[in-house]
Amino acid sequence: MSAPDGSPVGAERSIGQLFASATTEMSALVHDEIALAKAQLKQDVKRGATSGGAFTVAGAILVFSLPMLNFALAYGIQAWTGGHNGEGGWNLGWCFLLSFAANVLIALLLGLIGVVFAKKAKKGKGPQKVAASMKETAGVLQNAKPHPRSDNKVLEERVRDAKAIEAVARSSS
């Protein structure tokens, strides 16, 4: 078994090796943070696009369907209230007003859906979370202090343990 830099586990590594390892890990951490920010930003853009799409559909329905739906619905209401059998039914003006109200209700419903998705996209704040996380990581690294050197007795024990691990590894292979 070996450490990420290829040295055997338990072996003492030089300051240069430790620094290179820390630099590599920090670089990987920064790359991962950037990838996370991109993914969260992509999600926020999708929510915004859904919101815009809902608003567009609501507007299109209101504009293009009003004439056709108003005529069909108004004449349907008039026929439903008795106009089909010659008794006259409701006034045609009231029937057109009711058909317009139905179209406005549908447009309001789609508009509310658009508002809900717009609020979700606004609340996302993915990049702000990543920036805060990166600041926290930088703060921890700034406050990190190197451990004091061990006395020679502990160092000798570590070297002896590393040699024992190496001897076991040789005998088992």
N, C-alpha and C positions, 0 to 999 in steps of 0.2 A: 504494500500500500504506500502511496506517496502523496505529498502535499500538492496543491495546485501548481506550484512552480517546478515540480519534478523531483524535489529533494525528498529523501526518506522521512517518514513520520517519526517524530521524536528527535531528529537531528537538529542541532543548533543552526540557525540561519544567520547570515550576516545582515548588518544594517541595510546594505544595498538591496539584498534579496527581500527583506521585509518592506522596504520602501517601494520596490518595484511591484510587489504583491499588493500593497495598499493602493498604489496608483492604478493598477489594473482593476481592482475591485471598485474603486471610486469612479473610474471611467465607465464600468459596466452599470453602476448605480445611476449615473447621470443619463446614460443611454436609455435605461429602463424608465426613468422619470419622464424623459422626453416622449417615449412611446406611449406612456400612460396619458400624458397631456394631449397627445394627438388623438388617442381613442376617445377621450372625454369630449374634446372639441368636436369630433366627428358626430358624436351622439347629440350634442347640443345643436349642431347644424341640421341634423335630421329632424329634430323636434321643431325647429324653426321652419323648415321646409314643409312639414306636415301642417303647421299652423297657417302658413301662407296658402297652401293648397286648399285648406278648408275655407278660408276667406274667399278665395277665387271661385270655388264651386258655389258658395253661397251667393256671391254676386251674379254669377252666370245664371243660376236658377232664377233669381229674382228678375233679371233683365229679359232673358230669352223666353221664359215660360209664362210670364204674366199675360200676354195677350191670348195665347192659346188656352191656357188653363182658366183664365177668367171667363172667356166665352163659354167653354165647355161646362164649367162649374156653375156659372150663373144660369144657363139654360137648364141644367140638371136640377138645380134647386127649384127653379120655377116649375118644372114638370113634376117634381116630387111633392110640391105643395098644392097640386091640383090643377096646374096649367095644362096637363096632357088630356084632360077629359072635358075641356071647354069651359070650366068654371073660372078660369083666369089665374088662379094661384096667387103667389106673392108678386108684388111689384118687381119688375125686371131690374130696376135700379138697386133695390135692396139685395137682390140675388148677386149682382156684380160686386157690391160692397162686401158681401160675405166671402165670395171667391177670392177677392184681393186680400182679405184678412187671413185666409188660410195660407196663401203664398207668403205673406209676411211672417207668419208663425214658423213656417219651414225655414225661411231665411234666418230668423232669430236663433233657431235651434242650431243651425250650422255655424252661425257666428259665435255662439257660446262654446261650441266644440273648438273653434279656432282660438278663442280666448284661453281655454283650459290648456291647450298645447303651447300657446305662447308663454303662459306663466311657467309651465314646466321647463321650457327652453331657457327662460330667464333665470330660473332658480338653479340651473345646472351647475354653474360656476366651477367646472372641472379644472380649467387651467389655474384658477386661484388656489384650489386645494393642493395642486401639485407644487405651485410656487411656495406655499406655506410649508409643505413637507420638505422641500429642498432647503429652505431657510433653517428649518429645525435640524436637518442633517448637518448643514454647515456649522451651526452653533455647537452641536455636539462635538464635531471634529475640532473646532477651535479650542474647546475646553479640555480636550484630551491631552493627558500628560504621559510621557513615557514612564514605564515602570522602572524603579531603581534596579541597578544590577544586583544579582544574587551574590551571596558570598561564595567563596570557592568550594565549600563543602557541598552546597546544593548543586552547583554547576558540575562537580565531579559525579554526583549521583545521577544527574541527567545523562551525562556522557556514558556512564556505566549502563544505564537502562537502555539507551539507544543501541549500544553494542550488543546487549542481550537480545533486543528485538531483532537486530540484524542477523545474529547467529541463529535465532529460531527461524527466521525467514529463509535462510540458506539451507537449513536442515530439512525444512518441510518442502522445498522445491525439488 
